[in-house]
Amino acid sequence: MSSDRSVMWFRRDLRLADNPALLAAAEAEAVLPLFVLDPALWGPAGPSRRAYLAASLRSLDASLRSRRTRLSVLEGDPVEQVVAAAREVGASRVHVSADFGPYGSQRDDAVAEALAEHDVELVRTGSPYAVPPGSVRKGDDTPYAVFTPFSRAWAEVGWPDPAPAPSGLSGLELEHPVDLPEVEVPEGLRLPEAGERAAAARWEAYAADHLADYADARDRPDLDATSKMSVHLKWGEIHPRTMLAELGRAAGKGRSTYRSELAWREFYADVLHHRPDTAREYLRAEYARMEYDRADDALEQWQEGRTGFPIVDAGMRQLRGAGWMHNRVRMIVASFLVKDLHIEWQHGARHFLHWLVDGDLASNNHGWQWTAGSGTDASPFFRVFNPTSQGRKFDPRGEYVRRWVPELRDLPDGEDPHDPSPEARRDVGYPEPMVDHKAERAEALRRWESIRR
Ligand SMILES: Cc1cc2nc3c(=O)[nH]c(=O)nc-3n(C[C@H](O)[C@H](O)[C@H](O)COP(=O)(O)OP(=O)(O)OC[C@H]3O[C@@H](n4cnc5c(N)ncnc54)[C@H](O)[C@@H]3O)c2cc1C
């Protein structure tokens, strides 16, 4: 069989445009577009990510069909499935964009080894990041541990312009692929539209209408002022390079702040690349010695949005209802779990990863560690968010909490939606605060002092 055949193994890069791995694959005479449903990832993905991924694969398949080919899907261990697919079509190369996560990088090494036994090469081109993790280093060749100097050096390393979609694709198909997965969206959950086209449309509309106000409005969960691009970035329906090119077209505070947020995503991927253990373990080891409470009923109350703190409950219900939560609220609910309930961040991170459609190991677990004080923040633990004053400040009219906590819509005029009176709570069926924030803040600081000594 001809050896000028390749496989394009899609993973977190579910798009045709600005996809250098696909361009590399398309240099062969014929390409097999492949996706492998890996039980090791599909199992823990949670209902919202599974449903979204299924929709995104359908969209990718539709784009490929418009180019007279299709997506072949296999199910099982990629070490076996990718080798089987490459052998079936007689490919000499399997193209991927590199994965830098702890699981993905080991999986790819194992697949590369298995392919090599059949004289097939695994070719890694590009990554889900503008600058691949591991490439930004200090003068002494060590990685950055703090965001601001990282982001400066990251910009200096730079990135190429976006690449076009391949002009022609001569597609191959497998004889016996499995069907594209069908996943029902769980009741009560509303997911955004998936796919490359939806991602491009969302970004274009956001850049035109909201980017200029981003710096001022991004902390306001009531305004719907952030881009919601995290979901599309998570699945690689758009590459950050495409977004950075747009951001670079003009000056302005909104654009520079947005660029800095994209740099956070790259920073956390870099930190996790250098310290894969921090997906589970404390980045600052001393925090493992701190005293924590058992994750019991209190964890459940938090998960279900029944803490009696409106902004916390709104966030936790938004997570279940939309598979997404506003960044400011992610910080508030995370701080509440760790510093008011004294529960270890890993319990919260796991719950987030179960429900978030944008659930990403690096951004999630380091977002959690940052808020818990054990991560990359320079002035960490003593920043204890007061959920009531945070609510009043960032949701001044209480619109966000009323949107997600329907009980609060019935509060009589004059009641503070961020701290209703005991009578009003009783009347509308909303719980009393489950803890005294002031007392728990003092308790958190006491526990923190004990590990500082
Ligand atoms: C506890 C906690 C958990 C988080 N878990 C995740 C997660 O699983 N996946 C995820 O993508 N983000 C996570 N974040 C970061 C952030 O909350 C989301 O990226 C953001 O809310 C996504 O909404 P958006 O696209 O509208 O953001 P925008 O404000 O429009 O930001 C634009 C893009 O910048 C990136 N970005 C923004 N803020 C951050 C940040 N703090 N860290 C890393 N990247 C950022 C995202 O890619 C985002 O899409 C977490 C933050 C915290 C505090």
The ligand as an SDF file (V2000), in Angstrom:
LIG
                    3D

 53 58  0  0  0  0  0  0  0  0999 V2000
  -11.6080   28.0650   40.7790 C   0  0  0  0  0  0  0  0  0  0  0  0
  -11.4500   28.3590   39.3160 C   0  0  0  0  0  0  0  0  0  0  0  0
  -11.6140   27.3400   38.3870 C   0  0  0  0  0  0  0  0  0  0  0  0
  -11.4690   27.5980   37.0080 C   0  0  0  0  0  0  0  0  0  0  0  0
  -11.6170   26.5520   36.1030 N   0  0  0  0  0  0  0  0  0  0  0  0
  -11.4240   26.7730   34.7870 C   0  0  0  0  0  0  0  0  0  0  0  0
  -11.5250   25.7180   33.8380 C   0  0  0  0  0  0  0  0  0  0  0  0
  -11.7500   24.5550   34.1900 O   0  0  0  0  0  0  0  0  0  0  0  0
  -11.3630   26.0280   32.5250 N   0  0  0  0  0  0  0  0  0  0  0  0
  -11.1010   27.2830   32.0940 C   0  0  0  0  0  0  0  0  0  0  0  0
  -10.9650   27.5010   30.8800 O   0  0  0  0  0  0  0  0  0  0  0  0
  -10.9590   28.2920   32.9640 N   0  0  0  0  0  0  0  0  0  0  0  0
  -11.1270   28.0840   34.2970 C   0  0  0  0  0  0  0  0  0  0  0  0
  -11.0110   29.1310   35.1680 N   0  0  0  0  0  0  0  0  0  0  0  0
  -10.6290   30.4520   34.6720 C   0  0  0  0  0  0  0  0  0  0  0  0
  -11.8040   31.3800   34.3120 C   0  0  0  0  0  0  0  0  0  0  0  0
  -12.7490   31.3990   35.3260 O   0  0  0  0  0  0  0  0  0  0  0  0
  -12.4770   30.9820   33.0090 C   0  0  0  0  0  0  0  0  0  0  0  0
  -11.5270   30.8000   31.9850 O   0  0  0  0  0  0  0  0  0  0  0  0
  -13.4510   32.0640   32.5460 C   0  0  0  0  0  0  0  0  0  0  0  0
  -14.4310   32.2940   33.5350 O   0  0  0  0  0  0  0  0  0  0  0  0
  -14.0980   31.6100   31.2570 C   0  0  0  0  0  0  0  0  0  0  0  0
  -15.0950   32.5030   30.8530 O   0  0  0  0  0  0  0  0  0  0  0  0
  -14.8670   33.4540   29.6060 P   0  0  0  0  0  0  0  0  0  0  0  0
  -14.3850   32.6880   28.4430 O   0  0  0  0  0  0  0  0  0  0  0  0
  -16.1130   34.2450   29.4610 O   0  0  0  0  0  0  0  0  0  0  0  0
  -13.6940   34.3600   30.1510 O   0  0  0  0  0  0  0  0  0  0  0  0
  -13.1220   35.7500   29.6280 P   0  0  0  0  0  0  0  0  0  0  0  0
  -13.1100   36.6780   30.7930 O   0  0  0  0  0  0  0  0  0  0  0  0
  -13.8190   36.1940   28.4130 O   0  0  0  0  0  0  0  0  0  0  0  0
  -11.6020   35.4170   29.3510 O   0  0  0  0  0  0  0  0  0  0  0  0
  -11.0780   35.0910   28.0570 C   0  0  0  0  0  0  0  0  0  0  0  0
  -10.2870   33.8170   28.1150 C   0  0  0  0  0  0  0  0  0  0  0  0
   -9.1150   33.9850   28.9170 O   0  0  0  0  0  0  0  0  0  0  0  0
   -8.8520   32.7840   29.6390 C   0  0  0  0  0  0  0  0  0  0  0  0
   -8.9440   33.0650   31.0710 N   0  0  0  0  0  0  0  0  0  0  0  0
   -9.6420   34.0470   31.6710 C   0  0  0  0  0  0  0  0  0  0  0  0
   -9.4450   34.0350   33.0070 N   0  0  0  0  0  0  0  0  0  0  0  0
   -8.6160   33.0100   33.2460 C   0  0  0  0  0  0  0  0  0  0  0  0
   -8.0250   32.4740   34.4240 C   0  0  0  0  0  0  0  0  0  0  0  0
   -8.2630   33.0090   35.6310 N   0  0  0  0  0  0  0  0  0  0  0  0
   -7.2300   31.3920   34.3180 N   0  0  0  0  0  0  0  0  0  0  0  0
   -6.9720   30.8380   33.1110 C   0  0  0  0  0  0  0  0  0  0  0  0
   -7.4920   31.3110   31.9520 N   0  0  0  0  0  0  0  0  0  0  0  0
   -8.2950   32.3780   32.0220 C   0  0  0  0  0  0  0  0  0  0  0  0
   -9.9090   31.7800   29.2210 C   0  0  0  0  0  0  0  0  0  0  0  0
   -9.3890   30.9880   28.1980 O   0  0  0  0  0  0  0  0  0  0  0  0
  -11.0370   32.6730   28.7350 C   0  0  0  0  0  0  0  0  0  0  0  0
  -11.8810   32.0320   27.8100 O   0  0  0  0  0  0  0  0  0  0  0  0
  -11.1410   28.8950   36.5660 C   0  0  0  0  0  0  0  0  0  0  0  0
  -10.9920   29.9170   37.5190 C   0  0  0  0  0  0  0  0  0  0  0  0
  -11.1510   29.6560   38.8660 C   0  0  0  0  0  0  0  0  0  0  0  0
  -10.9880   30.7720   39.8490 C   0  0  0  0  0  0  0  0  0  0  0  0
  1  2  1  0
  2  3  1  0
  2 52  2  0
  3  4  2  0
  4  5  1  0
  4 50  1  0
  5  6  2  0
  6  7  1  0
  6 13  1  0
  7  8  2  0
  7  9  1  0
  9 10  1  0
 10 11  2  0
 10 12  1  0
 12 13  2  0
 13 14  1  0
 14 15  1  0
 14 50  1  0
 15 16  1  0
 16 17  1  0
 16 18  1  0
 18 19  1  0
 18 20  1  0
 20 21  1  0
 20 22  1  0
 22 23  1  0
 23 24  1  0
 24 25  2  0
 24 26  1  0
 24 27  1  0
 27 28  1  0
 28 29  2  0
 28 30  1  0
 28 31  1  0
 31 32  1  0
 32 33  1  0
 33 34  1  0
 33 48  1  0
 34 35  1  0
 35 36  1  0
 35 46  1  0
 36 37  1  0
 36 45  1  0
 37 38  2  0
 38 39  1  0
 39 40  1  0
 39 45  2  0
 40 41  1  0
 40 42  2  0
 42 43  1  0
 43 44  2  0
 44 45  1  0
 46 47  1  0
 46 48  1  0
 48 49  1  0
 50 51  2  0
 51 52  1  0
 52 53  1  0
M  END
$$$$
